[in-house]
């Protein structure tokens, strides 16, 4: 179990980090900026090989990676040719493009995975009715377990999730359901009712339902390349938006920060997805890739978003932000990241519910 978790998280993070750094690398090469190092991992070098001007490394700590660009630092002595190809001598818009390419490649990986899965065939619940809640709108209209919902208001439906969206969007307006029962088509008039509940953030909300649940039967839906890419773009945008909203909700106190997970939780989830099969694992990879892209774009110094903030300020002001200001900001950003990492690891350990750790914690909380 532990072995599967470790191997799966190493593969998972390795691919995500590689794709992210590849974005920086390829964009730098496109603008003819020198690349001195391309490393998967931080810390001591385990394996390294120099090809041309670039040294490709596999380093000890697998929780990250980096691309070392020519001239991306203070005090480097460069020849006139190296100066021309150095990162800091490029226009601010080229530097923005190079930095932004890392997160962009993470989003592109998610789109590629989603599109591939939809072309291969994604399982989805069909519209066979399982349970009908007694006293519900569907029950009173005569809907029965085993009915197959074929269309709503004349619009064909084949998936349960799409049907559920149509019901919610009705806002309580009467709808015409065409169902197939023992080979005979029947029309039922149903008015969805407002139902209190909670959204994915745990907030009280009201939605519209008719009082049925799916039978649990699935279909395999395949899409052509154009449809698959469009669906992948929509899914990637939805998850990106959801990630941003979640960050805001945590800052507002709506979502507990205890829901955050670190490398241990990722390893556990990656191992679980591997057991479910290749498709669930790569879909989990797409989800994490989007999260990595979003988090890297946050305007925190040390992250790509922090660098982008400084470069956009430079574009507006017409001159770079002062070295001392950047250094202070990066120190603060580094402290924030270290504190966040410690916190999420503590949450991971708390979820493990290890007795020795719990006993140790009790000593300091008495």
C-alpha positions as a printed Julia matrix, in Angstrom:
366×3 Matrix{Float64}:
   0.0    0.0     0.0
   2.71   2.47    1.06
   4.87   1.41   -1.88
   2.05   2.08   -4.35
   1.46   5.51   -2.8
   5.13   6.45   -3.01
   5.61   5.27   -6.6
   2.36   6.85   -7.79
   3.08  10.24   -6.18
   6.65  10.27   -7.58
   5.29   9.57  -11.07
   2.47  12.07  -10.62
   4.58  14.94   -9.3
   7.41  14.11  -11.69
   5.15  14.53  -14.72
   3.51  17.72  -13.38
   6.86  19.32  -12.5
   8.41  18.27  -15.82
   5.53  19.78  -17.81
   5.66  23.02  -15.78
   9.41  23.48  -16.19
   9.2   22.42  -19.84
   6.97  25.45  -20.43
   9.63  27.81  -19.06
  12.35  25.92  -20.96
  10.67  25.92  -24.39
   9.61  29.56  -24.18
  13.14  30.58  -23.18
  14.53  28.61  -26.13
  11.98  30.23  -28.42
  13.31  33.68  -27.47
  16.93  32.43  -27.66
  17.52  32.88  -23.95
  20.31  30.7   -22.55
  19.22  27.83  -20.3
  21.95  26.67  -17.92
  20.05  24.04  -15.92
  16.84  22.03  -16.16
  16.23  20.21  -12.88
  13.52  17.9   -11.62
  13.68  18.29   -7.85
  15.7   20.52   -5.56
  18.83  20.07   -3.49
  21.76  17.75   -4.12
  22.24  16.44   -7.64
  21.57  12.72   -8.06
  22.02  12.41  -11.81
  23.17  15.01  -14.29
  24.16  15.26  -17.92
  25.15  18.32  -19.94
  23.83  18.58  -23.48
  24.95  21.71  -25.29
  24.75  24.63  -22.9
  22.13  23.01  -20.64
  22.74  20.62  -17.76
  19.78  18.28  -17.18
  19.46  17.2   -13.54
  17.55  14.85  -11.3
  17.85  16.23   -7.76
  17.26  14.79   -4.29
  14.03  16.52   -3.16
  11.22  15.64   -5.63
   8.77  18.34   -4.47
   9.53  20.84   -7.21
  11.97  21.73   -9.94
  13.56  24.68  -11.66
  15.01  26.06  -14.88
  18.15  28.18  -14.4
  18.26  30.85  -17.09
  21.35  32.69  -18.21
  21.67  36.01  -16.39
  18.74  35.33  -14.06
  20.61  36.5   -11.0
  22.78  39.26   -9.66
  26.54  39.49  -10.09
  26.99  37.07  -13.0
  29.92  37.91  -15.28
  28.77  37.51  -18.87
  30.39  37.97  -22.25
  28.75  40.36  -24.74
  27.11  37.39  -26.52
  25.9   35.92  -23.24
  24.64  39.32  -22.19
  22.5   39.46  -25.34
  21.02  36.04  -24.53
  20.56  36.64  -20.81
  17.08  36.59  -19.27
  17.33  39.98  -17.58
  18.27  41.68  -20.87
  15.06  40.59  -22.57
  12.08  42.91  -22.93
   9.59  42.8   -20.08
   6.99  41.13  -22.32
   9.39  38.31  -23.23
  10.16  37.76  -19.55
   6.43  37.69  -18.81
   5.92  35.1   -21.57
   8.75  32.88  -20.26
   7.46  32.96  -16.67
   3.8   32.51  -17.65
   4.62  29.52  -19.87
   5.09  27.25  -16.83
   1.54  27.56  -15.47
   0.21  27.68  -19.04
   1.68  24.25  -19.77
  -0.03  22.89  -16.65
  -3.39  24.07  -17.99
  -2.53  22.65  -21.42
  -1.72  19.26  -19.88
  -5.15  19.19  -18.2
  -6.86  20.08  -21.49
  -4.91  17.35  -23.3
  -5.85  14.75  -20.65
  -9.54  15.71  -20.6
  -9.73  15.72  -24.4
  -8.0   12.35  -24.63
 -10.34  10.79  -22.07
 -13.43  12.11  -23.85
 -12.21  10.77  -27.21
 -11.34   7.39  -25.65
 -14.68   7.22  -23.88
 -15.73   8.56  -20.5
 -18.18   6.65  -18.29
 -21.32   8.56  -17.28
 -24.57   7.74  -15.48
 -27.47   7.18  -17.87
 -31.0    8.43  -17.21
 -32.52   5.23  -15.81
 -34.45   6.14  -12.66
 -33.55   4.28   -9.48
 -35.5    5.42   -6.42
 -38.44   7.82   -6.53
 -38.91   9.68   -3.26
 -42.4    9.26   -1.86
 -44.35  12.53   -1.88
 -41.91  14.2    -4.31
 -42.87  16.03   -7.49
 -41.82  13.03   -9.61
 -43.77  10.6    -7.4
 -46.95  12.64   -7.63
 -46.57  12.94  -11.42
 -46.41   9.14  -11.72
 -42.72   8.52  -12.37
 -41.58   5.02  -11.37
 -38.35   3.2   -10.68
 -36.98   1.76  -13.93
 -38.32   4.59  -16.12
 -35.83   5.85  -18.7
 -35.95   9.63  -19.09
 -35.48  10.28  -22.8
 -36.16  13.99  -23.17
 -37.15  17.12  -21.23
 -39.21  19.8   -22.97
 -38.4   18.12  -26.27
 -34.62  18.16  -25.67
 -32.93  14.78  -25.81
 -31.06  13.75  -22.65
 -28.75  10.77  -22.3
 -26.75  11.6   -19.17
 -27.96  12.05  -15.6
 -25.72  15.03  -14.84
 -27.01  17.01  -17.83
 -30.6   16.2   -16.87
 -29.92  17.41  -13.31
 -28.57  20.73  -14.63
 -31.7   21.24  -16.74
 -33.9   20.64  -13.69
 -31.93  23.12  -11.57
 -32.01  25.73  -14.34
 -35.79  25.4   -14.62
 -36.08  27.53  -11.44
 -39.33  25.78  -10.58
 -41.01  26.04  -13.96
 -43.18  23.08  -15.04
 -41.32  20.69  -17.38
 -42.43  17.98  -19.79
 -40.6   14.65  -19.26
 -40.77  11.92  -21.88
 -40.02   8.56  -20.23
 -39.79   5.06  -21.62
 -41.57   2.46  -19.46
 -41.6   -1.17  -20.61
 -41.07  -0.05  -24.2
 -43.89   2.5   -24.13
 -43.21   6.26  -24.23
 -45.13   8.35  -21.7
 -45.25  12.07  -21.08
 -45.2   13.38  -17.5
 -45.66  17.01  -16.43
 -43.44  17.72  -13.42
 -42.76  20.97  -11.56
 -39.37  20.9    -9.76
 -39.56  21.99   -6.13
 -37.13  24.21   -4.21
 -35.04  22.03   -1.92
 -32.71  23.31    0.82
 -29.22  21.87    0.91
 -25.53  22.68    0.92
 -23.2   23.44   -1.96
 -19.7   21.97   -2.31
 -18.35  24.67    0.02
 -20.76  23.68    2.8
 -22.85  26.84    2.42
 -26.63  26.7     2.85
 -28.35  26.98   -0.52
 -31.61  26.22   -2.31
 -31.8   24.22   -5.5
 -34.57  22.6    -7.55
 -35.21  18.86   -7.63
 -37.95  16.43   -8.64
 -37.1   13.73   -6.07
 -35.43  10.94   -8.05
 -32.03   9.22   -7.9
 -30.15   7.34  -10.64
 -30.2    3.57  -10.93
 -26.41   3.58  -11.16
 -26.2    2.32  -14.73
 -23.45   3.84  -16.88
 -22.8    4.45  -20.54
 -19.54   5.12  -22.37
 -19.73   8.41  -24.21
 -17.15   9.1   -26.92
 -16.66  12.46  -28.6
 -14.98  13.51  -31.82
 -11.76  15.57  -31.48
 -13.5   18.96  -31.83
 -16.17  18.1   -29.25
 -13.56  16.59  -26.91
 -11.33  19.68  -27.0
 -14.29  22.0   -26.42
 -15.47  19.87  -23.48
 -11.9   19.8   -22.12
 -11.65  23.6   -22.32
 -14.93  23.98  -20.43
 -13.87  21.47  -17.77
 -10.5   23.13  -17.3
 -12.11  26.56  -16.93
 -14.7   25.2   -14.48
 -12.04  23.61  -12.24
  -9.85  26.72  -12.48
 -12.77  28.89  -11.41
 -13.66  26.46   -8.62
 -10.06  26.49   -7.36
  -9.99  30.29   -7.26
 -13.35  30.43   -5.47
 -12.08  27.85   -2.95
  -9.04  30.02   -2.17
 -11.31  33.02   -1.61
 -13.63  30.94    0.59
 -10.68  29.82    2.73
  -9.57  33.44    3.19
 -13.15  34.39    4.08
 -13.33  31.56    6.62
 -16.18  29.77    4.82
 -13.98  26.72    4.17
 -11.76  25.42    6.95
  -8.04  25.53    6.09
  -7.91  22.04    7.6
  -9.27  20.81    4.26
  -5.91  21.65    2.66
  -3.71  18.7     1.79
   0.02  18.25    1.38
   2.31  15.61   -0.11
   1.08  12.83    2.19
  -2.56  13.36    1.2
  -1.58  13.6    -2.47
   0.32  10.33   -2.16
  -2.69   8.62   -0.54
  -5.08   9.93   -3.2
  -2.7    9.08   -6.04
  -2.35   5.52   -4.72
  -6.13   5.18   -4.46
  -6.59   6.42   -8.03
  -3.98   3.99   -9.35
  -5.96   1.12   -7.82
  -9.09   2.36   -9.63
  -7.27   2.27  -12.97
  -5.34   4.41  -15.44
  -8.22   6.75  -16.36
  -8.99   7.84  -12.76
  -5.25   8.35  -12.15
  -4.68  10.61  -15.17
  -7.91  12.52  -14.41
  -6.53  13.13  -10.89
  -3.32  14.29  -12.57
  -5.32  16.78  -14.67
  -7.02  18.12  -11.54
  -3.7   18.58   -9.75
  -2.15  20.14  -12.85
  -4.86  22.82  -12.85
  -4.35  23.4    -9.14
  -0.59  23.72   -9.69
  -1.16  26.22  -12.5
  -3.54  28.34  -10.4
  -1.37  28.3    -7.27
   1.72  29.26   -9.26
  -0.11  32.3   -10.62
  -0.93  33.65   -7.15
   0.86  36.99   -6.64
   3.18  35.63   -3.96
   6.89  36.47   -4.38
   8.99  33.36   -5.12
   6.09  31.88   -7.15
   5.64  32.61  -10.87
   2.74  34.91  -10.0
   5.02  37.03   -7.82
   7.53  37.43  -10.64
   4.73  38.29  -13.05
   3.46  40.95  -10.63
   6.89  42.63  -10.6
   7.15  42.45  -14.4
   3.69  43.94  -14.92
   4.6   46.75  -12.5
   7.75  47.28  -14.55
   5.69  47.45  -17.75
   3.41  50.09  -16.19
   6.17  52.13  -14.49
   8.66  51.88  -17.33
  11.42  50.71  -14.97
  12.1   47.61  -12.87
  11.09  47.3    -9.24
  14.09  47.97   -6.99
  16.39  45.06   -6.09
  15.97  45.56   -2.33
  12.17  45.65   -2.66
  12.2   42.4    -4.63
  14.55  40.73   -2.17
  12.39  41.68    0.82
   9.26  40.55   -0.97
  10.86  37.22   -1.88
  11.96  36.67    1.71
   8.39  37.28    2.89
   7.04  35.02    0.15
   9.49  32.28    1.11
   8.4   32.46    4.77
   4.72  32.28    3.72
   5.38  29.18    1.59
   7.37  27.45    4.34
   4.6   28.17    6.87
   1.97  26.88    4.43
   3.98  23.73    3.76
   4.4   23.07    7.5
   0.66  23.6     8.0
  -0.47  21.22    5.25
   1.98  18.56    6.41
   0.58  18.91    9.94
  -2.92  18.47    8.51
  -1.72  15.38    6.62
  -0.27  13.91    9.82
  -3.48  14.73   11.71
  -5.5   12.81    9.08
  -3.23   9.79    9.5
  -4.38   9.59   13.13
  -1.07   8.03   14.24
  -1.16   7.25   17.99
   2.41   8.32   18.75
   1.85  11.64   16.98
  -1.45  12.18   18.81
   0.21  11.46   22.17
   3.03  13.86   21.33
   0.52  16.57   20.38
  -1.45  16.12   23.61
   1.67  16.87   25.66
   1.87  20.35   24.18
  -1.87  21.08   24.22
  -2.5   20.36   27.9
